[in-house]
């Protein structure tokens, strides 16, 4: 069968492709895949990852596990993804802010935002909100009220955030600079970890993803003062935006996104993205999202990257305009 020169040449090419793992041989599906999560179990990011993992099992791998890699404002998880093979067996669920915001607000980034990681699909939109707990008097209902109360007392100006350089850190610092009121962050590993201190009155305020705050409103000890979107969030139609309260430059929404290693091939990125988009349409996942006040927002790799690059440019201008200095 392989006596003709052409047949021997074809056999040689196929053999070489097999040895090199080239495109002539279909890539096998891994037995186990994992989704890295930058924050502890119990928060919205972790919930989204676990709902997603349930739907991806049997599709991208026989087993899909969630691995919480916490610390350094989410950069521990990014480092773990960088060190993982670019074979689709390791995904990461993180804020798109690691491409849109972090490069402008963190001095020691530790990764190339558009080379080391590649976003393959948005999962959902995330607005940031600023809220106060029982340490703040009940009549405080607006940002103006809050600044009048906090002015002149550094202890009153402390707020909880989920890490240095995050949108939840940047927004209060920027508005404090504008009104000349000192606001000091108290950094936690996640909003989930911060809430006991805020609801217990140890920290007056918190800057947090709105979805996380929604799950705390039933306690009656949290009051939302503002959200960051370009319009009022449908979850909180009675809560004015930062822009409505005099902070026109602080209009920004973040997104949760699924990332892979930056060296992952384009065909594999497309394949994994299709699996994620399929998962985001599954009734069980949609129901789980709704319970957590989240709406699925699937996108292709190209759409996600365009959104990330546009956000990178927009946030760069915003950070420069408010005079924020990276930490």
C-alpha positions as CSV (number, residue, x, y, z in Angstrom):
1,X,0.0,0.0,0.0
2,X,2.9,2.4,0.8
3,X,5.0,1.4,-2.2
4,X,4.4,4.5,-4.3
5,X,6.4,7.7,-3.6
6,X,3.2,9.7,-3.0
7,X,1.8,7.2,-0.4
8,X,5.1,7.1,1.5
9,X,5.1,10.9,1.6
10,X,1.6,11.1,2.9
11,X,2.4,8.5,5.6
12,X,5.5,10.5,6.6
13,X,3.5,13.7,7.0
14,X,0.9,12.0,9.0
15,X,3.5,10.4,11.3
16,X,5.3,13.7,11.8
17,X,2.0,15.4,12.6
18,X,1.1,12.7,15.2
19,X,4.5,13.0,16.9
20,X,4.3,16.8,17.0
21,X,0.7,16.9,18.1
22,X,-0.2,18.7,14.9
23,X,-3.5,19.6,13.4
24,X,-3.6,16.4,11.3
25,X,-4.6,14.5,14.5
26,X,-7.7,15.6,16.4
27,X,-6.9,16.8,19.9
28,X,-8.3,14.4,22.5
29,X,-10.6,15.7,25.3
30,X,-8.9,15.8,28.7
31,X,-10.3,13.5,31.4
32,X,-10.2,16.3,33.9
33,X,-10.5,20.1,33.4
34,X,-10.5,22.8,36.1
35,X,-11.8,26.3,36.5
36,X,-9.6,28.6,38.5
37,X,-11.5,31.1,40.7
38,X,-9.6,34.1,42.3
39,X,-11.8,34.4,45.3
40,X,-13.0,32.1,48.2
41,X,-16.0,29.8,48.0
42,X,-19.3,31.4,48.8
43,X,-19.1,34.5,46.6
44,X,-20.7,35.3,43.2
45,X,-17.6,34.4,41.3
46,X,-17.4,31.0,42.9
47,X,-21.1,30.4,42.4
48,X,-20.9,31.2,38.7
49,X,-17.9,28.9,38.3
50,X,-19.6,26.0,40.0
51,X,-22.8,26.4,37.9
52,X,-20.7,26.6,34.8
53,X,-18.6,23.5,35.8
54,X,-21.8,21.5,36.3
55,X,-22.8,22.2,32.7
56,X,-19.3,21.7,31.1
57,X,-18.9,18.2,32.6
58,X,-19.0,15.6,29.8
59,X,-18.5,18.4,27.2
60,X,-15.0,19.8,27.6
61,X,-13.9,17.0,30.0
62,X,-15.3,14.0,31.8
63,X,-14.7,15.9,35.1
64,X,-14.7,19.6,35.6
65,X,-13.6,20.9,39.1
66,X,-13.4,24.3,40.6
67,X,-10.2,25.4,42.2
68,X,-10.1,28.5,44.4
69,X,-6.8,30.3,44.0
70,X,-7.2,33.3,46.3
71,X,-5.0,36.3,47.1
72,X,-3.2,39.3,45.6
73,X,-6.4,40.9,44.3
74,X,-7.0,37.9,42.0
75,X,-3.5,37.7,40.6
76,X,-2.7,34.3,42.3
77,X,-5.3,32.7,39.9
78,X,-3.8,34.5,36.9
79,X,-0.3,33.3,37.8
80,X,-1.7,29.7,38.1
81,X,-3.3,30.0,34.6
82,X,0.0,31.3,33.2
83,X,1.8,28.2,34.5
84,X,-0.8,25.8,33.2
85,X,-0.6,24.1,29.8
86,X,-2.3,25.8,26.9
87,X,-4.3,22.7,26.1
88,X,-7.8,23.8,27.3
89,X,-7.7,21.7,30.5
90,X,-7.4,24.8,32.6
91,X,-9.9,27.7,32.5
92,X,-10.2,30.7,34.8
93,X,-13.3,32.7,35.7
94,X,-12.3,36.2,36.5
95,X,-13.4,39.8,36.1
96,X,-12.7,41.2,32.7
97,X,-11.2,44.1,34.7
98,X,-7.9,42.2,34.7
99,X,-7.6,43.4,31.2
100,X,-9.7,46.6,31.4
101,X,-8.8,48.1,34.8
102,X,-5.9,46.4,36.5
103,X,-3.3,47.5,34.0
104,X,-4.1,51.1,35.0
105,X,-4.5,50.7,38.7
106,X,-1.8,48.2,39.8
107,X,1.9,49.1,39.7
108,X,3.1,45.5,39.9
109,X,0.8,43.8,37.5
110,X,2.7,40.5,37.1
111,X,1.3,39.5,33.7
112,X,0.7,40.8,30.2
113,X,-3.1,41.5,30.0
114,X,-3.4,40.7,26.3
115,X,-0.7,38.0,25.9
116,X,-0.7,35.9,29.0
117,X,-4.5,35.4,29.1
118,X,-7.2,35.1,26.5
119,X,-10.9,35.8,27.2
120,X,-13.2,33.3,25.4
121,X,-16.7,34.4,26.6
122,X,-18.4,36.8,29.0
123,X,-20.6,35.0,31.6
124,X,-22.4,38.1,33.1
125,X,-22.2,41.8,33.6
126,X,-21.2,43.2,37.0
127,X,-21.9,46.7,38.2
128,X,-20.1,48.0,41.3
129,X,-22.0,49.6,44.1
130,X,-21.2,51.7,47.2
131,X,-23.1,50.7,50.3
132,X,-23.0,51.5,54.0
133,X,-23.7,49.4,57.1
134,X,-25.1,50.1,60.6
135,X,-22.0,52.1,61.6
136,X,-23.4,54.9,59.4
137,X,-26.4,56.9,60.7
138,X,-29.8,55.9,59.2
139,X,-30.4,59.4,57.6
140,X,-27.4,58.9,55.3
141,X,-29.1,57.9,52.0
142,X,-27.0,59.6,49.3
143,X,-23.3,60.0,48.5
144,X,-23.6,63.7,49.5
145,X,-25.0,62.6,52.9
146,X,-22.2,60.2,53.3
147,X,-19.4,62.7,52.5
148,X,-20.9,65.2,54.9
149,X,-20.9,62.5,57.6
150,X,-17.4,61.1,56.8
151,X,-15.6,64.4,56.3
152,X,-12.9,65.2,58.9
153,X,-12.9,61.8,60.5
154,X,-10.5,59.2,58.9
155,X,-12.2,56.4,60.7
156,X,-15.5,57.2,59.1
157,X,-13.9,57.2,55.7
158,X,-12.8,53.6,55.7
159,X,-14.4,51.2,53.3
160,X,-14.1,47.5,52.5
161,X,-12.8,46.4,49.1
162,X,-12.0,43.1,47.5
163,X,-8.4,44.0,46.7
164,X,-6.0,46.8,45.7
165,X,-6.4,48.1,42.1
166,X,-9.8,46.5,41.6
167,X,-12.8,48.6,40.4
168,X,-14.2,48.3,43.9
169,X,-11.0,49.9,45.2
170,X,-10.7,52.5,42.5
171,X,-14.2,54.0,42.5
172,X,-14.4,55.3,46.1
173,X,-10.8,56.6,46.0
174,X,-11.6,58.5,42.8
175,X,-14.8,60.1,44.2
176,X,-13.1,60.9,47.5
177,X,-10.4,62.8,45.6
178,X,-13.0,64.8,43.7
179,X,-14.8,66.0,46.8
180,X,-11.6,66.2,48.9
181,X,-12.7,63.6,51.5
182,X,-10.2,61.1,52.6
183,X,-11.5,57.5,51.9
184,X,-9.2,54.7,53.0
185,X,-9.6,51.1,51.8
186,X,-9.6,48.1,54.0
187,X,-8.7,45.2,51.6
188,X,-10.2,41.8,52.0
189,X,-9.8,38.6,49.9
190,X,-13.3,38.9,48.7
191,X,-16.5,40.8,49.4
192,X,-17.9,37.7,51.0
193,X,-15.2,37.8,53.7
194,X,-15.7,41.6,54.2
195,X,-19.5,41.6,54.9
196,X,-19.3,40.3,58.5
197,X,-17.2,43.4,59.4
198,X,-19.5,45.8,57.5
199,X,-22.8,44.3,58.8
200,X,-21.2,44.2,62.3
201,X,-20.4,47.9,62.2
202,X,-16.6,47.5,62.3
203,X,-16.2,49.0,58.8
204,X,-18.6,51.8,57.8
205,X,-18.9,51.1,54.1
206,X,-18.2,48.7,51.3
207,X,-17.5,49.0,47.6
208,X,-18.7,45.7,46.1
209,X,-20.2,44.0,43.1
210,X,-23.9,44.7,43.1
211,X,-24.8,41.0,42.8
212,X,-23.0,40.3,46.1
213,X,-24.8,43.3,47.8
214,X,-28.2,42.1,46.6
215,X,-27.7,38.9,48.6
216,X,-27.1,41.0,51.8
217,X,-30.0,43.4,51.6
218,X,-32.4,41.0,53.4
219,X,-30.4,41.6,56.6
220,X,-31.8,45.1,56.7
221,X,-28.3,46.3,57.8
222,X,-27.0,47.4,54.4
223,X,-28.0,50.5,52.4
224,X,-27.0,51.0,48.7
225,X,-26.0,54.6,47.9
226,X,-24.8,54.4,44.3
227,X,-24.1,52.1,41.3
228,X,-21.5,52.5,38.6
229,X,-23.5,51.8,35.4
230,X,-24.3,54.3,32.6
231,X,-28.0,53.9,33.8
232,X,-29.7,52.6,36.9
233,X,-29.4,48.9,37.3
234,X,-32.7,47.0,36.8
235,X,-32.0,45.2,40.1
236,X,-32.0,48.5,42.0
237,X,-34.1,51.0,40.0
238,X,-34.4,53.3,43.1
239,X,-30.6,53.6,43.6
240,X,-29.0,56.5,41.6
241,X,-25.8,56.0,39.7
242,X,-22.5,57.7,40.6
243,X,-23.0,59.9,37.5
244,X,-26.4,61.1,38.7
245,X,-24.8,62.2,42.0
246,X,-22.1,64.3,40.4
247,X,-19.4,61.8,39.4
248,X,-19.9,61.7,35.6
249,X,-16.5,60.2,35.0
250,X,-17.2,57.2,37.2
251,X,-19.3,55.3,34.7
252,X,-18.1,51.7,34.3
253,X,-19.3,48.2,34.4
254,X,-17.2,45.1,34.7
255,X,-17.9,41.6,33.5
256,X,-17.1,38.1,34.6
257,X,-15.4,36.2,31.8
258,X,-13.9,32.8,31.1
259,X,-10.2,32.9,30.3
260,X,-7.7,30.4,28.9
261,X,-3.9,30.5,28.6
262,X,-2.9,33.2,26.2
263,X,-1.1,30.7,24.0
264,X,-4.2,28.5,23.4
265,X,-4.8,28.0,19.7
266,X,-7.6,30.0,18.1
267,X,-9.5,26.8,17.1
268,X,-9.4,25.5,20.6
269,X,-10.5,28.9,22.0
270,X,-13.5,28.8,19.6
271,X,-14.3,25.2,20.7
272,X,-14.2,26.1,24.4
273,X,-16.1,29.3,23.9
274,X,-18.9,27.3,22.1
275,X,-19.1,24.9,25.1
276,X,-19.3,27.9,27.5
277,X,-22.0,29.6,25.5
278,X,-24.0,26.3,25.4
279,X,-23.6,26.0,29.1
280,X,-24.9,29.5,29.7
281,X,-28.1,28.6,27.9
282,X,-28.8,25.5,30.1
283,X,-32.0,25.9,32.1
284,X,-30.4,24.8,35.3
285,X,-27.6,27.4,35.0
286,X,-30.1,30.1,34.1
287,X,-32.2,29.3,37.1
288,X,-29.1,29.4,39.3
289,X,-28.0,32.7,37.9
290,X,-31.5,34.2,38.5
291,X,-31.3,33.2,42.2
292,X,-28.1,35.1,42.4
293,X,-29.4,38.2,40.6
294,X,-27.4,37.5,37.5
295,X,-28.3,37.4,33.7
296,X,-26.2,35.2,31.4
297,X,-24.3,37.2,28.7
298,X,-22.5,34.8,26.3
299,X,-20.0,36.2,23.8
300,X,-17.6,34.8,21.2
301,X,-13.8,35.2,21.8
302,X,-13.7,38.0,19.2
303,X,-16.6,39.9,20.9
304,X,-15.1,39.4,24.3
305,X,-11.7,40.7,23.2
306,X,-13.2,43.8,21.5
307,X,-15.1,44.6,24.8
308,X,-11.9,44.1,26.8
309,X,-9.8,46.4,24.5
310,X,-12.5,49.1,24.5
311,X,-12.7,48.9,28.3
312,X,-8.9,49.1,28.5
313,X,-8.9,52.4,26.6
314,X,-11.9,53.9,28.4
315,X,-10.5,53.1,31.9
316,X,-7.1,54.4,30.9
317,X,-8.6,57.8,30.2
318,X,-10.8,57.7,33.4
319,X,-7.9,56.8,35.7
320,X,-5.7,59.6,34.1
321,X,-8.5,62.1,34.4
322,X,-9.1,61.6,38.1
323,X,-5.3,61.6,38.8
324,X,-5.2,58.2,40.4
325,X,-1.7,56.8,41.1
326,X,-1.3,53.0,40.7
327,X,-0.4,51.2,43.9
